[in-house]
Amino acid sequence: MYTLQGVTKQYTRGKSTVHALAGVDLTIEDGGRLVIQGPTGGGKSTLLQMLGGLDRPTAGSVELDGVDLAKLSEAKLTKVRAENIGFVFQSFNLIPTLTAQENVETALVPLGVKTSERRRRAAEALDSVGLGERLAHLPSEMSGGQQQRVAIARALVKQPKVLLADEPTGNLDESMRDEIMEVLETLWKEHGLTFIMVTHDSAIARRAPRLATIRKGKVTITENAAA
């Protein structure tokens, strides 16, 4: 479970101070699904970075299962990310010279998983997102939707507790957007993940059981019983 208390984040730009987050209090239950939405520059990605341990707050606490990520050493924080948190980004972030299977395997290298086991788990992860026949393909040989499926497989192959997605459908057309969302929603249910996603797309936001709207660093939570 995530528990955020009084989380603020300030950036200095020249002589001015930008308040990206302004005293955020938030609880996200294990297995929950939350969509974060708001205007550009409102603090969406900053909040996701806090949840993923990619950045530290100026003040406040970001606890995952009772451990304050903000107080961990870099080595321990890297370990938490490697073992417990999967990331999916808008730009896919695949290595162009590696095959789909090799790209997925990269998530297991920091965990010390043996080569044969990496290959087996990567193949299974790709099969779970409908790419069982694309293991040997390079990113340049796949569509945008297929590349995002590889990125999702890479995020899930290490069997994380948390999946964080930053605009994962932002580079896709509407039909492919819906396909990727169906993949993500299915995997969330099947794996019991805590799934947190940033989006600017209101159609996606309406599908979520819980919506965090962030404006000028302030968060408002809306429950959607129909989702």
C-alpha positions in Angstrom: 0.0 0.0 0.0 1.1 3.5 -0.8 0.7 6.2 1.8 1.7 9.8 0.9 1.6 12.5 3.5 2.3 16.2 3.0 4.3 15.5 -0.2 5.6 18.7 -1.8 8.1 19.2 -4.6 9.7 22.5 -5.5 11.9 23.3 -8.5 13.9 26.5 -8.9 13.9 28.1 -12.3 16.0 31.2 -12.4 14.7 33.4 -9.7 11.3 31.7 -9.4 10.2 28.6 -7.5 7.8 26.1 -9.2 5.5 24.2 -6.8 5.0 20.9 -8.7 3.3 19.2 -5.8 1.8 21.2 -2.9 1.1 19.0 0.1 -0.3 15.9 -1.4 -2.0 13.3 0.9 -2.9 10.1 -0.8 -3.5 6.4 0.0 -3.5 3.7 -2.7 -4.5 0.2 -1.6 -2.8 -3.0 -2.7 -4.3 -4.1 -6.0 -5.9 -0.7 -6.6 -6.1 1.1 -9.9 -5.7 4.8 -10.0 -5.6 7.2 -13.0 -3.9 10.6 -12.6 -5.2 13.3 -14.9 -4.7 17.1 -15.1 -3.4 19.9 -17.3 0.2 20.0 -18.7 2.5 21.2 -16.0 0.1 20.4 -13.2 2.3 17.8 -11.5 1.0 14.5 -13.0 4.4 13.1 -14.0 6.1 14.5 -10.9 3.6 12.6 -8.7 4.3 9.4 -10.7 8.0 9.8 -10.3 7.6 10.1 -6.5 5.6 6.9 -6.5 8.3 5.1 -8.5 11.2 6.4 -6.5 12.6 8.2 -9.5 12.6 11.5 -7.6 12.4 12.6 -4.0 10.0 15.1 -2.5 11.1 18.4 -1.1 9.1 17.6 2.0 6.7 14.9 3.1 6.8 11.1 3.0 6.1 8.5 0.2 5.7 5.1 1.9 5.4 1.8 0.1 4.4 -1.0 2.4 5.5 1.1 5.4 8.9 2.0 3.9 9.5 5.7 3.2 11.1 5.8 -0.3 12.3 9.4 0.3 14.6 8.2 3.1 16.2 5.2 1.4 19.8 5.3 0.1 20.2 5.3 -3.6 21.3 1.7 -3.5 18.2 0.5 -1.5 15.9 2.6 -3.7 17.4 1.1 -6.8 16.7 -2.4 -5.3 13.1 -1.5 -4.6 12.5 -0.3 -8.1 14.2 -3.3 -9.6 12.2 -5.8 -7.6 8.8 -4.2 -6.9 8.0 -1.6 -9.5 7.4 -2.0 -13.3 7.5 1.1 -15.5 5.8 1.7 -18.9 6.4 5.0 -20.7 4.9 6.8 -23.7 8.1 6.5 -25.8 8.5 2.7 -25.2 12.2 3.1 -24.3 13.2 -0.1 -26.1 16.8 -0.7 -27.1 16.8 -0.7 -31.0 19.5 -3.2 -31.4 17.9 -5.9 -29.2 15.1 -8.3 -30.1 11.8 -8.2 -28.3 12.9 -11.1 -26.1 16.2 -9.5 -25.4 14.6 -6.2 -24.5 12.3 -8.0 -22.0 15.2 -9.9 -20.5 17.0 -6.6 -19.6 14.6 -6.2 -16.7 15.8 -9.4 -15.1 19.6 -8.8 -15.4 19.8 -6.6 -12.3 18.0 -9.3 -10.3 20.7 -11.9 -11.1 18.4 -14.2 -12.9 20.3 -16.9 -14.9 20.3 -16.7 -18.7 18.1 -19.8 -19.3 15.5 -18.6 -16.8 15.6 -15.1 -18.3 14.8 -16.4 -21.7 12.0 -18.6 -20.4 10.4 -15.8 -18.4 10.8 -13.3 -21.2 9.1 -15.6 -23.7 6.2 -16.2 -21.3 5.8 -12.5 -20.7 5.7 -11.7 -24.4 3.2 -14.5 -25.0 1.0 -13.0 -22.3 0.7 -9.8 -24.3 0.1 -11.5 -27.6 3.6 -11.4 -29.0 4.6 -15.1 -28.6 5.5 -15.2 -32.3 7.6 -12.0 -32.3 10.4 -12.9 -29.9 13.2 -12.4 -32.5 11.8 -9.2 -34.0 13.6 -5.9 -33.5 11.7 -2.8 -32.5 12.0 -1.4 -36.0 10.2 -4.5 -37.3 7.1 -3.9 -35.1 4.3 -1.4 -35.0 3.9 1.2 -32.3 1.3 -0.9 -30.5 3.5 -4.0 -30.7 6.5 -2.0 -29.3 4.3 -0.9 -26.4 3.3 -4.5 -25.7 7.0 -5.4 -25.5 7.5 -2.5 -23.0 4.6 -3.9 -21.0 6.1 -7.4 -21.0 9.4 -5.9 -19.9 7.7 -4.2 -17.0 5.9 -7.3 -15.8 8.5 -10.0 -16.4 10.1 -9.4 -13.0 6.7 -9.9 -11.4 6.5 -6.5 -9.7 3.9 -5.5 -7.1 3.3 -2.1 -8.7 2.9 -1.1 -12.3 3.4 2.6 -13.2 2.4 3.9 -16.6 3.2 7.4 -17.9 1.0 8.2 -20.9 1.4 4.6 -22.3 -1.1 5.3 -25.1 0.0 8.8 -26.0 1.8 7.8 -29.2 -1.0 5.5 -30.4 -4.1 6.0 -32.5 -7.5 5.4 -31.0 -8.0 1.8 -32.0 -4.5 0.8 -30.7 -5.1 2.9 -27.6 -8.1 0.7 -26.7 -6.2 -2.5 -27.4 -3.3 -1.5 -25.1 -5.7 -0.5 -22.4 -7.4 -3.9 -22.6 -4.0 -5.6 -22.3 -3.1 -3.4 -19.2 -6.5 -3.9 -17.6 -6.4 -7.6 -18.1 -2.9 -7.9 -16.7 -3.9 -5.8 -13.7 -6.7 -8.1 -12.8 -4.8 -11.3 -13.5 -1.7 -10.4 -11.5 -3.3 -8.4 -8.7 -1.1 -5.4 -9.5 -1.3 -2.0 -8.0 -1.8 -0.1 -11.2 -1.2 3.7 -11.4 -1.4 5.5 -14.7 -1.0 9.1 -15.9 -3.0 10.2 -18.9 -4.4 13.3 -20.6 -7.1 11.2 -22.3 -10.5 11.6 -20.7 -11.9 8.4 -22.3 -9.2 6.4 -20.5 -9.8 8.3 -17.2 -13.5 7.4 -17.3 -12.6 3.7 -17.4 -10.8 3.9 -14.0 -12.4 3.1 -10.7 -10.5 5.9 -9.1 -9.3 9.2 -10.5 -6.8 11.6 -9.1 -7.2 15.1 -10.7 -4.1 17.2 -10.1 -4.1 21.0 -10.6 -1.3 23.3 -9.5 0.1 20.6 -7.4 -3.1 19.8 -5.5 -4.9 16.4 -5.8 -8.6 15.7 -5.8 -9.8 12.1 -5.7 -13.0 11.0 -7.5 -14.4 7.5 -7.1 -16.1 5.9 -10.1 -18.4 3.1 -9.0 -19.4 2.3 -12.6 -15.9 1.5 -13.7 
